[in-house]
């Protein structure tokens, strides 16, 4: 990335034609996206636990909120189900190679469920912004993920654990990932998030089914905006996927039953790609794009 300011299209509402600009320094300007609103939650805080140290895992179910920005963060590890984490306008900042996920929910072999990550808030400067491994029926809403190597990774349990994932991140080679038989991340929803300006990929969905990606902005990433590998029955709808260096939305030849509806994908190397080579395995409807492969994509 060149020095100085580089314009990324990180939010584009087709009705209002609103555009946001993200500087190459990422953190300096990213706060403008979701300005802190001075949350008045004194009456609610007694129900939630303050979270101030990202070296401490969340290993007890309950509701948590960030009390302050977290810098040089090694990643918040969530190891139990039924956890809500409210970012409350704060930033979690890491450094590439330092953390697997600035928010890392890893269900190992047993799985996690009912994890909720609520913005506004920003995750920047890590290896991965958000990592879901073997996670089910969970939600990420209104979060900015910017300036990491990978933005959001949704996968089953990865054979070899962290070392395999770390190697994959450094190589940005998602197709080399291997997951344990019988695991997947299913039934999760990612809504109203901005995933912009990653060094490599925006959103990666690997060996995961029945997840929903609704009304997100996946723009200005160094690789694909969204890549779906070996996943079925996922829904990608009402997203803006612009100006990614590689493909805007890419589903590999093992994907089937996925729905891609009413997305805007413009200015990518190729806007929409279905590697099955036809439009019988997945459904493409009412998308806006300039380039597609195969030509049957709508």
N, C-alpha and C positions, 0 to 999 in steps of 0.2 A: 504494500500500500504506500503510495507516495505521501511525502510530508505535506502539511497544509490541510485545508478543508476539502473533503470529497463529499459530494452530494449523493445521498442515498434516498431513494423514494421508499420511506418506511411506513407511510400510511397514506392510503389513497381511497377516499370514499367516492364511489361512482356518482353519488348524488350531489355532494357538496364540492367535489374536486379539491379536497383538502390535501396538502402535501406538507410533510415534516422533513427537516434536514438534520442529519446526524453528522457531527464532525468526526474526523479520523481519530482524534483523541478519545472519542466515544463517551467517556464519563463526563467531560465538561459540559456537553450539550444534552446528554440523554435525560437529565433531570427535567429538562423543559417539556419532555413528552408527558410526564405525569407529575405536575407540580404538587408538592406536599400541601395538603388541604387543612392541616391543623386538626387532625382527628380529635373529636371530643367524645371520648369513650370511657370516661371515668366510671360511669355506671356499669360498664361492661367488663372492665379490666379485672375485676375480682373473679370473673369466670375464666380468665385466660392467664397464661403464665408468660412472664417476660423471657425473651430469648436474647442473650447478649454475647454469647461466646460460641463461635461456629466449631470449635474443637470438641464441644460437648454433643454427643448424639442425642436425638430425640428417641428415647426408648420406652416412653410411657404414653399411652393414648391420652388425647386431650387437645385443647385449643391453646395455641401459642401465638405471640406477636413479637416482631422485631422492635426493640426499644430504640435502636440506633443503627447507623450504617455499620457494616462489617467489612473491614479492609484486610487485604492479604489473607483471605479466608481459605482454609483448606477444604471447605465444603461442609454443608449441613447434612448429616447422615440421618435418614429416617428409617428406623428398623422395626416399627410396629404399625399395625393398622389403626384406623380411626383417629387420624391426626389432621388438624387444620392449622396451617401456618399463614398468618396475615403479615404481609410485608409492610403495610402502612406507610408507603411512600419512600421507603428506605432502599439503599443500594447494597448488594452483596458483591464485593469485588475480590477476585482471585488473581492467579497468574497462570498462564499456560504451563501444563506439566505438573502443576501443584495440586490439582484436585480432579477427581473423576467427574464429579458433578457439583456445581455450587449448591444445588439442592439434589441430593442423591437418595432416591427411594429404591431400595434393593430388597426384593422379596426372597432372594436366594432360591431355595427349592420349595418352600411352603407358600410363598406369595403374600402380598400385602393388598389391602383394599381400603376404600374410603379415606384416601389421602386427598386433601384439598389445599392448593396453594393459591392464595388470593392476593392480587395487587390492589392498588398500584404499587409498583416497585420495579427495580432493575437488577439484572444479573449480568455481570460483565467481567471480562478479562480472565476467564478460566478455561480449562480444557473443554468442559461441557457446561452449558447453562443449567439444564434440568435433565436428569437421567432417571427414567422409570424402567426397572428391570423386574419382570414378573409382578406387575402391579395391575390391579383390577378395580373397575368402578370408581375411578378417582377423577380429579378435575384440576385444571390449571386455568386461571382466568385473569385477564387484564394485567399481564406481566410483560415487561420489556426485557428481551434477551438479546444482548448486543456485544460484539467484539470478543467472542469466545472462539475456540477452534470449531466446535460443533455447538449448535444452538440447543435443540431438544432431541434426545434419543429415547425412543420407546421400543423395548425389546423384551424377549424372554430372558431367562437366566443364562448368562454367558459362560460357556465352558472355560475354565482357567481363571475365572473371576477377574479381578481388577487388572492384572497384567495383560490379559488378552485385550480388554477394552482399551487400555492405555496405548498398547501397540497399534490398535486399529485407529485410535484418534490421531496419533502422530502421522500415520500413513494416509489418513483420511480414506481408508479402504474398507468401506462398510461391507462389501461382499465377502470379505474374508472372515467375518464373524461367524462363530458356531455357537448355537444355543443348545441347552440340554433338552433331550427329548421330552415332550409333554408339557413344556412351559411356554407361556406366551403372556403378553400384556393385553388385556381385553377390556372392552367396555369403558374406556377412559374418554374424557372430553377435554379438548383444548380450544378455548373460545376467547376471542377479543384480545389476543396477544400480538405483540410486535416482535418478530424474530428477524433481525436485520444486522448486516455487517459482520457476520461470522467470517473467520479466515477460510473455513471450508464450507460445510453444509449447514443449511438452515434447520430443517426438521427431517429426522431419520426414523422410519418405522420399519422394524426388522422382526420377522417371525411374530407378528402381533395382529390381532383380529378384532373387528367390531369396535374400533376406535373412531372418534369423531373429531374433525378439525374444522371449526366453524368460525368464519369472519375474523381470520387472522391476517396479518400482513407479514409476508415472507419475502423480503426484498433486499437487494444489494449484498447477497451472500457470495462467498468466493467459489462455491460449488453449486449444487442443486438447491432450489428453494425448498422442495419437498421430494424425498425419495422414499419409495415404498418397496421393500424387498421381502418376498415370501410372506405376504400378508393377504388376508381375505376379509371381505365384507366390511371394509373400512369406508367411512364417508368423509369426503373432502368437499366442502360447500361454502360458497360466498367468501372465498379468500382472495386477497390481492397478492400476486406472485410476480413481481416485476424486477427487472434489471439484475438478475442473478447471473454470475459469470458462466455457469453451465445451464442445465435444463431447468425450466421453471418447475414443472411437476413431472416426475418420472416414476413409472411403475414397471417393475421388472417382469420377466416372462413367467415367473412362478405365481404372480398375483392374480386373484380371480374374485369376482363378486364385489369388487370395489366400485364406489359411486363417486364420480367427479362432476359436480353440478354447479353452474353459475359462478365459476371462478373467473377472475381477470388475470391473465398471464401475458405480459407484454415485455419486450426488450430483453428477453433471455436468449442464450445461444440457440436453443429451440424451446419454444414455449411449453408444449405439451407432448409427452412421449409415452406410448404404450408399447413395451418391448415384446408383447405377444404378437405384434405384427398385424392384428386385426382388432375389431371392436366387439368380439363375441364373448370375451372373458370378463370384461369390465364395462361399465356404463359411463359414457361421456355425454353430457347434455348441457346446452345453453351456456357454454364457456365462451369467453372473449379472448382471442389470441391472434397472432400474426403467422405463427409457424407451428406445424404439427406433424407428427409421424406416428402411425400411418395417417393417410389423408381422411379416413373415415371418422376421426375424432371430431366431435361437435362441441 
